[in-house]
Amino acid sequence: MSARGADVSELTAFRPVRAPRAFEEIAAQIRRELAAGRLKAGARLPPERDLAQAFGVSRNTLREALRSLENAGLLQFRKGASGGAYVRESTAEAVLTGMRDMYSLGAIRPEHLTEARIWIESAAIRAACERATAADLEALTQNVAAAAAAGAVDFYRSAAIHLEFHRLIARATGNPVMMLTMDAILEVMQQFLDTIGPTENPYVLPSRRRFLRHMAERDAEAAVAEMEKHLKRLHRHYLSLAGGRAEAA
């Protein structure tokens, strides 16, 4: 199949399905085409009629399969003359949504969040100390300055800037998997912070500045130790607030 879509004659990669839950087999075949690189980001799938014929199913069954892929973040539907089902560009939305849902359902608890953050951030910091460019270090420095300026004026903006600091660390690793993982964890962290509301954390900025010194010196162990100490202290502070507000409620 070409990246611009295909007519029926080009649908030889797809086979008729006979499974009791045919839509799952359709979705699996399309996933295999994506994994093999025969369907690429931005490609438009053939019209529903042609796809339904290729799979040997009704258009309702086909739509069920396409919607499942849309919900998984692999496809998107566009309207208009050039509308139809398209392969999404690279996106982490499915991962982020899954993490948020797990937190909402209670499968991820705050202590899980802190433990995972320490493990993942430690690995990210070690890689960042080795790979960070001058531009990466400058971005971290500017982030701390922005957080200091916003802190006394706007708690929520300050909190967003603080979370962005961790994204900048992940970005400095140059590893997209690390960036995606950090994004997912911080999305859940944002949900947790929203339940707590505004709070004062006067020790955050001093810790950030110590961390930056260690990063500039490429001292990974000292940087990891500083971040681990900071995250554990922050965790205790947030849990005490969450517990107190739960009792009050």
N, C-alpha and C positions, 0 to 999 in steps of 0.2 A: 504493500500500500504506500502511496506517495504521501508526502507531508501536506499536500494541498487537498487531500480528500481522494476519493476513488469512485469508479463506477463498478457495476456488478462484476465485470470481467476481472477486476483487480482484487476481488474478495476471496481469492483462493485460499488464503491463510485461515479463513474461518470455516468451521465444519458444522453441519447440522447437529443439534443437540437433542437428546432423548431423556435426559435426567428428569426425575420427578420434580425437582426444583430447577427448571431449565434456566431461570434467570441467573442462578449462581454459576452455572457452567459458562454462560455467555460472558459474565463479568470476568471469570477466570481466563477465558480465551483472550479477552481484550487486555487484561493485565499482562499476559504472556507476550502479546505484541508490543506492549510498552517496554517490558523488560528486555526484549530482543532488539529494541531500537527501530523497529519497523513502523511504529507509531511514535511521533516525536511531539514535544511541546509545541503548542500552537496549531497542530494538525486538526483539520475538521473531519469528523467521521462522515461516512456516506449517509445519504438520506435514510430515514427509518424504514421505508419500504424496502430498500435494497438490503439493508442489514437484516431485517426480519426474514427476507427470502434466503439470504446466505446461511442464517442459523436454522432455518426451517421452523420458525416459531411465529406466534401472533405478534402484532405490533404492541399489544398490551404487555406481553411477556418481555419483549425487547425493552420497552420503556422502564419496566421494573428494574431490569439489569442496569440500564443507563443511569437511572436515579440512584441506585446503590453506589455506583462509581462516582456520581456527583457528590453524594454524602460523604464519601471517603476522601474527597478533595482531589480526585484524579480528572474529572471532567467538569466542564461548565457549559451552560446553555445560553446561547445568544439569540436575540430576536432580530427580525428584519430580513431584508433580501439576502444577506449573507449569514443568516442565522443557522442554528443547528447545534449539534454537540461537538465541542472542541476539547482537545487535550489541554489541561491547564498548564500554564508555565509553572516552574518550580515554586512550590508553596509549602509552608509548614503548618498551614491552618488546621489540617486534620490532626496533626500531633498535638497542637495547642488545645484544640477543642477536646480531644480525648483526655488530656491532663486536667483541664478545667472541670470536665464532667466527673472524673474520678474524685477530685477534691470535693465537689458539691455532694457526691453520694457518700462521702465519708471513707472511701477506699484509700485516700491519701490524707494523713493527719499531719498537723504541724511538726511533730517530731520526725516524721518521715522526711518532710521537706528540708528541715535543717540538716539531718544526717546526709541526705543526698547532695545538698548544696556543698557541704564540706568536702565530700569525696570528689565531686565533679570540679568544684572550683580549685581544689588543690592541684588536680591534673592540669587544669587550664592555666593556672598561674605558673607552674613549672615550664610549660610550653611557651607561654607568653614572655617569661623572663629570657628565654633563649631566642625567640623569634621577633619580639616587638621591635618595630621601627621607631625612628625618632618621631614620626607622625603619630604613631600609636601612643607613645608616652606623652606627647603634647595634648592629644585628645583626652587622656586621663587627667592631666593637670587642669585643663580647661573645665572638665566636668566637675572637679572638686571646687574650683573657683565659682562655677555657676551654682552649685549646691549651697555654698557659703552665702552667696548673694540672695538666694531665694529662701533660705531657711527661716529667717525671722519674719518674712512677709507672707509666704504661701506654703503651708505644710505639704499640700498634695503635689505641688510642682516640685518641691524639694525631694519628696519621696520618689517621684518619677525619675528625677535626675540621679538619685542614689542607685536606683535599680539599673539605670542605663550604664553606670560605672561597671557593673558586672558584665553587661553585654559587650562593653569595650574590651574587657579582659579576654572574653571569649573570641572576639574579633581579632585580637592581636595574635591568637594562635594560628590563624589562617586556615583553620579546619572547619568546614561547614557543618559537620556532625556535632562538633562542640558548640558551635553557635546556635544550632537548632535546639540542642539539649538545654542550653542555658536559657534560651528564650522560653521554652516550655516551663521550666522551673520557675522563672520569674513571673510568668503569667499567673501561676498558682499563688505565688507569693503576693502578688498584687491583690488577689481575691482575699487572702488572709488579712492583709493590711486594711482593706476596705471594711472588714468586720470590726476592726479595732478602733479605727478613726484616728484623729490627730493625736500625736504624742511627741514629747520632747526626747531627743536622743543626743545629748551634748557631747558624747564620747565618739560619735561617728566621724566627724571631720578630723579630729586629731589622729584617729586610727588610719584614716585615708592618707593623711600626709606622711605618716610613718611608712605605710605601705608603698607609697610612691617613691620614697627614698630607697627602699629595698629593691623596687623594680628598676630604678635608674642604675643601681649598682649591680644589677643582674644577680642579686642574691635570692635565689628561689626559695631556699629553706626558711630564711627570715621572713620573706613575703608570705609564704604559706602559713607560717606560725602566727603572723599578725592577723591574717584574714580569718584563720580558724578561731583564734581568741575572740575576734570581733563578732563573728557569726554566732558563737555559743553565747556570748553575753547578750547579743541582740535577741536571740531566741528566748533566753530566760526572761528578758524584759517584756517581750511581746506576750509570752504565755501568762505572765503575772497580770498583765492588763486584760487579756482575754478572759482569764478566770474571774477577775474582779468584776468585770462588766457582765459576765454571765450570772454571777450571784446577784448583782443588783437588778438584773432583768427578772 
